[in-house]
């Protein structure tokens, strides 16, 4: 399973509070995997250029049709600006039809705690996923 190593960007002060976002995406069919993977790489290039990015990584499990992202941001505003900018905005709109499932989780850490471990992110995503049906019902 390909995993990009944590790519550090802007340094965060050790005591600074930073926003972490983890996501899990599952596409509907194996035929959607290549396109989703290429779109993910384009969005990582965007994250590289986005102000307020402290770092990011991507994990792909192509045989499970699943993709995971983990990123850290200066604040909510920087993260929202990235999500609202192109190509992220139109890419996510185009990919909706290919999506079977998606889960997002956000939390804060100190800059000294970067990079965040995948185990922590996956645990938080699993806990969020377990809460989702209760939130819908």
Backbone as a printed PyTorch tensor [residue, N CA C, xyz], in Angstrom:
tensor([[[  0.8450,  -1.1680,   0.0000],
         [  0.0000,   0.0000,   0.0000],
         [  0.8930,   1.2340,   0.0000]],

        [[  0.7560,   2.1000,  -1.0090],
         [  1.6070,   3.2760,  -1.0640],
         [  1.2410,   4.3020,   0.0090]],

        [[  2.2440,   4.7600,   0.7190],
         [  2.0700,   5.8220,   1.6970],
         [  3.1330,   6.8670,   1.4510]],

        [[  2.6980,   8.0910,   1.2220],
         [  3.6650,   9.1750,   1.1050],
         [  4.1450,   9.5280,   2.4970]],

        [[  5.4290,   9.7570,   2.6650],
         [  5.8970,  10.1950,   3.9850],
         [  5.3440,  11.5820,   4.2980]],

        [[  5.3380,  11.9420,   5.5700],
         [  4.8990,  13.2660,   5.9960],
         [  5.7540,  14.2990,   5.2760]],

        [[  5.0970,  15.2340,   4.6060],
         [  5.7920,  16.2930,   3.8790],
         [  5.6330,  17.5710,   4.6910]],

        [[  6.7050,  17.9930,   5.3720],
         [  6.5940,  19.2110,   6.1800],
         [  6.5970,  20.4500,   5.2990]],

        [[  5.8080,  21.4280,   5.6980],
         [  5.7570,  22.6950,   4.9630],
         [  6.1310,  23.8140,   5.9390]],

        [[  5.2200,  24.7330,   6.2230],
         [  5.5110,  25.8220,   7.1560],
         [  5.7640,  25.2530,   8.5500]],

        [[  6.8150,  25.7200,   9.2020],
         [  7.0720,  25.3050,  10.5730],
         [  6.0080,  25.8740,  11.5030]],

        [[  5.6310,  25.0830,  12.4820],
         [  4.7230,  25.5450,  13.5320],
         [  5.5400,  25.7370,  14.8010]],

        [[  5.2900,  26.8310,  15.5020],
         [  5.9510,  27.0310,  16.7870],
         [  5.5750,  25.8750,  17.7100]],

        [[  6.5130,  25.3910,  18.5040],
         [  6.2320,  24.2200,  19.3600],
         [  4.9860,  24.3600,  20.2300]],

        [[  4.7080,  25.5480,  20.7400],
         [  3.5480,  25.7500,  21.6150],
         [  2.3000,  26.1890,  20.8610]],

        [[  2.4130,  26.4010,  19.5560],
         [  1.2530,  26.8550,  18.7770],
         [  0.2220,  25.7450,  18.6770]],

        [[ -1.0420,  26.1270,  18.7420],
         [ -2.1480,  25.1920,  18.5490],
         [ -2.3850,  25.0870,  17.0410]],

        [[ -2.3280,  23.8860,  16.4870],
         [ -2.5630,  23.6970,  15.0560],
         [ -3.7610,  22.7740,  14.8550]],

        [[ -4.3900,  22.8960,  13.6960],
         [ -5.5600,  22.0930,  13.3510],
         [ -5.0940,  20.9000,  12.5260]],

        [[ -5.5420,  19.7260,  12.9190],
         [ -5.2390,  18.5020,  12.1800],
         [ -6.5340,  17.9970,  11.5610]],

        [[ -6.4400,  17.5630,  10.3160],
         [ -7.5810,  16.9600,   9.6450],
         [ -7.1480,  15.6010,   9.1020]],

        [[ -7.9720,  14.5970,   9.3600],
         [ -7.7620,  13.2760,   8.7620],
         [ -9.0260,  12.9220,   7.9930]],

        [[ -8.8350,  12.2430,   6.8770],
         [ -9.9860,  11.8270,   6.0790],
         [ -9.7770,  10.4150,   5.5650]],

        [[-10.9040,   9.7670,   5.3280],
         [-10.9120,   8.4350,   4.7260],
         [-11.9570,   8.4650,   3.6220]],

        [[-11.5460,   8.0730,   2.4120],
         [-12.4340,   8.0230,   1.2560],
         [-12.4430,   6.6150,   0.6900]],

        [[-13.6260,   6.1270,   0.3870],
         [-13.7490,   4.8360,  -0.2880],
         [-14.5190,   5.0780,  -1.5760]],

        [[-13.9180,   4.6530,  -2.7060],
         [-14.5970,   4.8240,  -3.9810],
         [-15.4600,   3.5990,  -4.2700]],

        [[-16.4590,   3.7760,  -5.1290],
         [-17.4550,   2.7330,  -5.3980],
         [-16.9030,   1.5150,  -6.1220]],

        [[-15.9490,   1.7170,  -7.0030],
         [-15.5250,   0.6420,  -7.8890],
         [-14.0170,   0.7160,  -8.1290]],

        [[-13.3900,  -0.4190,  -8.4110],
         [-11.9610,  -0.3860,  -8.7550],
         [-11.6560,   0.5330,  -9.9440]],

        [[-12.6180,   0.7140, -10.8300],
         [-12.3540,   1.5800, -11.9850],
         [-12.1980,   3.0430, -11.5860]],

        [[-12.6740,   3.4290, -10.3930],
         [-12.5290,   4.7980,  -9.9120],
         [-11.1830,   5.0580,  -9.2270]],

        [[-10.4600,   4.0030,  -8.8960],
         [ -9.2140,   4.1490,  -8.1300],
         [ -8.1760,   5.0140,  -8.8500]],

        [[ -7.8420,   4.7390, -10.1220],
         [ -6.7900,   5.5550, -10.7530],
         [ -7.1330,   7.0440, -10.8000]],

        [[ -8.3450,   7.3730, -11.1740],
         [ -8.7330,   8.7780, -11.2470],
         [ -8.7190,   9.4580,  -9.8940]],

        [[ -9.1850,   8.7480,  -8.8650],
         [ -9.1910,   9.3410,  -7.5290],
         [ -7.7600,   9.5440,  -7.0370]],

        [[ -6.8950,   8.5870,  -7.3130],
         [ -5.4940,   8.7100,  -6.9020],
         [ -4.8320,   9.9050,  -7.5840]],

        [[ -5.0390,  10.0530,  -8.8850],
         [ -4.4510,  11.1890,  -9.6040],
         [ -5.0120,  12.5140,  -9.0830]],

        [[ -6.3060,  12.5490,  -8.7990],
         [ -6.9070,  13.7600,  -8.2350],
         [ -6.2970,  14.0690,  -6.8700]],

        [[ -6.0470,  13.0320,  -6.0690],
         [ -5.4390,  13.2230,  -4.7530],
         [ -4.0540,  13.8470,  -4.8680]],

        [[ -3.2880,  13.4010,  -5.8370],
         [ -1.9520,  13.9660,  -6.0330],
         [ -2.0320,  15.4410,  -6.4260]],

        [[ -3.0020,  15.7920,  -7.2480],
         [ -3.1850,  17.1950,  -7.6230],
         [ -3.5260,  18.0370,  -6.3920]],

        [[ -4.3380,  17.4860,  -5.4990],
         [ -4.7090,  18.2320,  -4.2970],
         [ -3.5420,  18.3410,  -3.3270]],

        [[ -2.6560,  17.3560,  -3.3280],
         [ -1.4470,  17.4720,  -2.5070],
         [ -0.5450,  18.5830,  -3.0470]],

        [[ -0.4670,  18.7010,  -4.3730],
         [  0.3080,  19.8120,  -4.9580],
         [ -0.3090,  21.1480,  -4.5410]],

        [[ -1.6350,  21.2170,  -4.5160],
         [ -2.2930,  22.4380,  -4.0690],
         [ -1.9430,  22.7260,  -2.6040]],

        [[ -1.9710,  21.6970,  -1.7570],
         [ -1.6490,  21.8760,  -0.3340],
         [ -0.2310,  22.4230,  -0.1680]],

        [[  0.6720,  22.0000,  -1.0190],
         [  2.0530,  22.5000,  -0.9770],
         [  2.1200,  24.0090,  -1.1700]],

        [[  1.2270,  24.5420,  -1.9780],
         [  1.2180,  25.9760,  -2.2990],
         [  0.3060,  26.7850,  -1.3720]],

        [[ -0.4480,  26.1240,  -0.5390],
         [ -1.4600,  26.8170,   0.2670],
         [ -0.8600,  27.4190,   1.5340]],

        [[ -1.1370,  28.6950,   1.7710],
         [ -0.6570,  29.3220,   3.0090],
         [ -1.2570,  28.6230,   4.2260]],

        [[ -0.4290,  28.4430,   5.2420],
         [ -0.9040,  27.8530,   6.4880],
         [ -0.8040,  26.3440,   6.5710]],

        [[ -0.2490,  25.6890,   5.5410],
         [ -0.0730,  24.2350,   5.5800],
         [  1.1820,  23.9150,   6.3910]],

        [[  1.0300,  23.1200,   7.4510],
         [  2.1980,  22.6910,   8.2260],
         [  2.7580,  21.3820,   7.6980]],

        [[  1.9080,  20.5470,   7.1100],
         [  2.3820,  19.2870,   6.5530],
         [  1.2210,  18.3940,   6.1770]],

        [[  1.5450,  17.3380,   5.4160],
         [  0.4990,  16.4270,   4.9610],
         [  1.1050,  15.1110,   4.5180]],

        [[  0.2380,  14.1110,   4.4030],
         [  0.6080,  12.7990,   3.9130],
         [ -0.6350,  12.1340,   3.3260]],

        [[ -0.4150,  11.1250,   2.5330],
         [ -1.4860,  10.3780,   1.8820],
         [ -1.1690,   8.9000,   1.9640]],

        [[ -2.1910,   8.1160,   2.2360],
         [ -2.0660,   6.6560,   2.2460],
         [ -3.1190,   6.1190,   1.2920]],

        [[ -2.7010,   5.2610,   0.3730],
         [ -3.6340,   4.6750,  -0.5880],
         [ -3.6490,   3.1610,  -0.4170]],

        [[ -4.8500,   2.6030,  -0.3960],
         [ -5.0460,   1.1570,  -0.3630],
         [ -5.8750,   0.8030,  -1.5940]],

        [[ -5.2260,   0.7550,  -2.7700],
         [ -5.9630,   0.5810,  -4.0210],
         [ -6.8290,  -0.6740,  -4.0750]],

        [[ -6.3460,  -1.7790,  -3.5270],
         [ -7.1370,  -3.0100,  -3.5920],
         [ -8.3890,  -2.9360,  -2.7170]],

        [[ -8.3810,  -2.0290,  -1.7430],
         [ -9.5620,  -1.8130,  -0.8900],
         [-10.3610,  -0.5920,  -1.3510]],

        [[ -9.8970,   0.0630,  -2.4310],
         [-10.5480,   1.2500,  -2.9850],
         [-10.6170,   2.3840,  -1.9590]],

        [[ -9.6070,   2.4500,  -1.0870],
         [ -9.6300,   3.3830,   0.0340],
         [ -8.4060,   4.2950,   0.0180]],

        [[ -8.6500,   5.5550,   0.3570],
         [ -7.6080,   6.5770,   0.4250],
         [ -7.7440,   7.3090,   1.7500]],

        [[ -6.6080,   7.6470,   2.3420],
         [ -6.5710,   8.3280,   3.6270],
         [ -5.7080,   9.5790,   3.4760]],

        [[ -6.1160,  10.6730,   4.0760],
         [ -5.2690,  11.8630,   4.1130],
         [ -5.0850,  12.2930,   5.5560]],

        [[ -3.9740,  12.9540,   5.7980],
         [ -3.6580,  13.4920,   7.1180],
         [ -2.9080,  14.7930,   6.8740]],

        [[ -3.4000,  15.8830,   7.4510],
         [ -2.7550,  17.1790,   7.2290],
         [ -2.8540,  18.0300,   8.4840]],

        [[ -1.9580,  19.0160,   8.5740],
         [ -1.9460,  19.9550,   9.7020],
         [ -1.9200,  21.3700,   9.1420]],

        [[ -2.6740,  22.2540,   9.8080],
         [ -2.8960,  23.6060,   9.3130],
         [ -2.7210,  24.6150,  10.4290]],

        [[ -2.3310,  25.8260,  10.0560],
         [ -2.1230,  26.9160,  11.0190],
         [ -3.4050,  27.1650,  11.8260]],

        [[ -4.5670,  27.1100,  11.1440],
         [ -5.8390,  27.3600,  11.8180],
         [ -6.9740,  26.9090,  10.9000]],

        [[ -8.2110,  26.9960,  11.4130],
         [ -9.3900,  26.6140,  10.6190],
         [ -9.4960,  27.4350,   9.3420]],

        [[ -9.1460,  28.7150,   9.4370],
         [ -9.2470,  29.5950,   8.2760],
         [ -8.3550,  29.1100,   7.1280]],

        [[ -7.1440,  28.6950,   7.4320],
         [ -6.2280,  28.1970,   6.3920],
         [ -6.7780,  26.9170,   5.7680]],

        [[ -7.3200,  26.0360,   6.5790],
         [ -7.8950,  24.7960,   6.0710],
         [ -9.1170,  25.0840,   5.2000]],

        [[ -9.9920,  25.9550,   5.6480],
         [-11.1850,  26.3010,   4.8550],
         [-10.8010,  26.9710,   3.5350]],

        [[ -9.7770,  27.8180,   3.5570],
         [ -9.3350,  28.4850,   2.3270],
         [ -8.8240,  27.4560,   1.3210]],

        [[ -8.0790,  26.4770,   1.7820],
         [ -7.5920,  25.3980,   0.9080],
         [ -8.7730,  24.6420,   0.2910]],

        [[ -9.7410,  24.2610,   1.1240],
         [-10.8770,  23.4680,   0.6450],
         [-11.7480,  24.2520,  -0.3400]],

        [[-11.8250,  25.5740,  -0.1730],
         [-12.6740,  26.3950,  -1.0350],
         [-11.9820,  26.7940,  -2.3380]],

        [[-10.6610,  26.6370,  -2.3950],
         [ -9.8970,  27.0710,  -3.5690],
         [ -9.8650,  25.9790,  -4.6350]],

        [[ -9.5190,  26.4000,  -5.8280],
         [ -9.3160,  25.4500,  -6.9250],
         [ -7.8920,  24.9190,  -6.8740]],

        [[ -7.6860,  23.6550,  -7.1760],
         [ -8.6450,  22.7340,  -7.7810],
         [ -9.4720,  21.9220,  -6.7800]],

        [[ -9.2630,  22.1330,  -5.4680],
         [ -9.9440,  21.2930,  -4.4840],
         [-11.4590,  21.3290,  -4.6480]],

        [[-12.0180,  22.5190,  -4.7440],
         [-13.4740,  22.6550,  -4.7880],
         [-14.0920,  21.8770,  -5.9510]],

        [[-13.6020,  22.0820,  -7.1600],
         [-14.2000,  21.3980,  -8.3170],
         [-13.8390,  19.9140,  -8.3520]],

        [[-12.6660,  19.5650,  -7.8540],
         [-12.2810,  18.1500,  -7.8200],
         [-13.2190,  17.3650,  -6.9160]],

        [[-13.5140,  17.8890,  -5.7530],
         [-14.4070,  17.1760,  -4.8360],
         [-15.8150,  17.0720,  -5.4270]],

        [[-16.2450,  18.0970,  -6.1200],
         [-17.5600,  18.0430,  -6.7640],
         [-17.5760,  16.9430,  -7.8320]],

        [[-16.5260,  16.8660,  -8.6390],
         [-16.4510,  15.8330,  -9.6880],
         [-16.3580,  14.4280,  -9.1030]],

        [[-15.6890,  14.2720,  -7.9830],
         [-15.4620,  12.9410,  -7.4070],
         [-16.6610,  12.4130,  -6.6220]],

        [[-17.6440,  13.2340,  -6.3190],
         [-18.7920,  12.7840,  -5.5080],
         [-19.4610,  11.5360,  -6.0710]],

        [[-19.6360,  11.4790,  -7.3620],
         [-20.3210,  10.3320,  -7.9710],
         [-19.5240,   9.0370,  -7.7870]],

        [[-18.2140,   9.1420,  -7.6680],
         [-17.3690,   7.9590,  -7.4970],
         [-17.2880,   7.5110,  -6.0390]],

        [[-17.7350,   8.3440,  -5.1020],
         [-17.5650,   8.0560,  -3.6790],
         [-18.6100,   7.0740,  -3.1530]],

        [[-18.1310,   6.0920,  -2.4400],
         [-19.0200,   5.1880,  -1.7050],
         [-19.2020,   5.6910,  -0.2840]],

        [[-18.0870,   6.2030,   0.2940],
         [-18.1160,   6.6130,   1.6900],
         [-16.9800,   7.6010,   1.9430]],

        [[-17.1990,   8.5070,   2.8830],
         [-16.1250,   9.4040,   3.3170],
         [-16.3460,   9.7580,   4.7860]],

        [[-15.2340,   9.9160,   5.4790],
         [-15.2680,  10.2850,   6.8920],
         [-14.1730,  11.3210,   7.1200]],

        [[-14.4910,  12.3300,   7.9270],
         [-13.5440,  13.3850,   8.2650],
         [-13.5070,  13.5480,   9.7690]],

        [[-12.3350,  13.8910,  10.2840],
         [-12.2060,  14.2010,  11.7040],
         [-11.1750,  15.3240,  11.8440]],

        [[-11.4520,  16.2110,  12.8090],
         [-10.6020,  17.3690,  13.0590],
         [-10.2650,  17.4180,  14.5380]],

        [[ -9.0400,  17.8080,  14.8590],
         [ -8.6540,  18.0090,  16.2450],
         [ -7.4530,  18.9480,  16.2830]],

        [[ -7.0840,  19.3830,  17.4700],
         [ -5.9620,  20.3010,  17.6450],
         [ -4.8220,  19.5990,  18.3560]],

        [[ -3.6090,  19.9730,  17.9710],
         [ -2.3950,  19.5130,  18.6540],
         [ -1.4500,  20.7000,  18.7560]],

        [[ -0.4410,  20.5650,  19.5710],
         [  0.6280,  21.5590,  19.6440],
         [  1.5830,  21.3310,  18.4730]],

        [[  2.2000,  22.3960,  18.0060],
         [  3.1610,  22.2940,  16.9120],
         [  4.2620,  21.2900,  17.1990]],

        [[  4.6460,  21.1550,  18.4710],
         [  5.6910,  20.2030,  18.8530],
         [  5.2750,  18.7550,  18.6100]],

        [[  3.9610,  18.5080,  18.4800],
         [  3.4580,  17.1440,  18.3100],
         [  3.3410,  16.7260,  16.8470]],

        [[  3.8030,  17.5660,  15.9330],
         [  3.7980,  17.2130,  14.5090],
         [  5.0650,  16.4560,  14.1600]],

        [[  4.9960,  15.5080,  13.2530],
         [  3.7930,  15.0490,  12.5630],
         [  2.9560,  14.1210,  13.4420]],

        [[  1.6720,  14.0880,  13.1490],
         [  0.7400,  13.2120,  13.8430],
         [  0.9190,  11.7960,  13.2880]],

        [[  0.8050,  10.8100,  14.1470],
         [  0.9640,   9.4080,  13.7390],
         [ -0.2870,   8.8940,  13.0380]],

        [[ -0.0850,   8.0500,  12.0260],
         [ -1.2090,   7.4360,  11.3210],
         [ -2.0930,   6.6370,  12.2700]],

        [[ -1.5040,   5.9480,  13.2410],
         [ -2.3100,   5.1520,  14.1810],
         [ -3.3240,   6.0260,  14.9000]],

        [[ -2.9020,   7.2100,  15.3240],
         [ -3.8090,   8.1350,  16.0050],
         [ -4.9160,   8.5760,  15.0560]],

        [[ -4.5590,   8.9480,  13.8390],
         [ -5.5520,   9.4010,  12.8580],
         [ -6.5630,   8.3000,  12.5450]],

        [[ -6.0850,   7.0950,  12.3270],
         [ -6.9960,   5.9940,  11.9870],
         [ -7.9240,   5.6600,  13.1520]],

        [[ -7.4150,   5.7350,  14.3650],
         [ -8.2550,   5.4930,  15.5510],
         [ -9.3580,   6.5470,  15.6310]],

        [[ -9.0100,   7.8000,  15.4130],
         [ -9.9930,   8.8790,  15.4620],
         [-11.0270,   8.7490,  14.3400]],

        [[-10.5750,   8.3720,  13.1490],
         [-11.5060,   8.1770,  12.0350],
         [-12.4630,   7.0230,  12.3140]],

        [[-11.9520,   5.9390,  12.8820],
         [-12.8110,   4.8000,  13.2110],
         [-13.8540,   5.1970,  14.2540]],

        [[-13.4460,   5.9800,  15.2410],
         [-14.3910,   6.4360,  16.2650],
         [-15.4520,   7.3490,  15.6420]],

        [[-15.0470,   8.2290,  14.7430],
         [-15.9990,   9.1150,  14.0660],
         [-16.9590,   8.3010,  13.2100]],

        [[-16.4450,   7.3280,  12.4890],
         [-17.2830,   6.4720,  11.6380],
         [-18.3240,   5.7360,  12.4870]],

        [[-17.9110,   5.2730,  13.6610],
         [-18.8390,   4.5600,  14.5440],
         [-19.9610,   5.4740,  15.0380]],

        [[-19.6800,   6.7700,  15.1660],
         [-20.6880,   7.7320,  15.6170],
         [-21.6250,   8.1600,  14.5060]],

        [[-21.2140,   8.0570,  13.2350],
         [-21.9860,   8.5970,  12.1090],
         [-23.4220,   8.0770,  12.0160]],

        [[-23.6830,   6.7820,  12.0990],
         [-25.0870,   6.3440,  11.9890],
         [-25.9730,   6.9350,  13.0770]],

        [[-25.4500,   7.0750,  14.2770],
         [-26.2320,   7.6580,  15.3730],
         [-26.5410,   9.1210,  15.0830]],

        [[-25.5880,   9.8210,  14.4660],
         [-25.8040,  11.2400,  14.1510],
         [-26.8640,  11.4000,  13.0540]],

        [[-26.9300,  10.4520,  12.1180],
         [-27.9120,  10.5240,  11.0310],
         [-29.3120,  10.1440,  11.4900]],

        [[-29.3900,   9.1830,  12.4340],
         [-30.6860,   8.6390,  12.8350],
         [-31.3090,   9.4580,  13.8680]]])
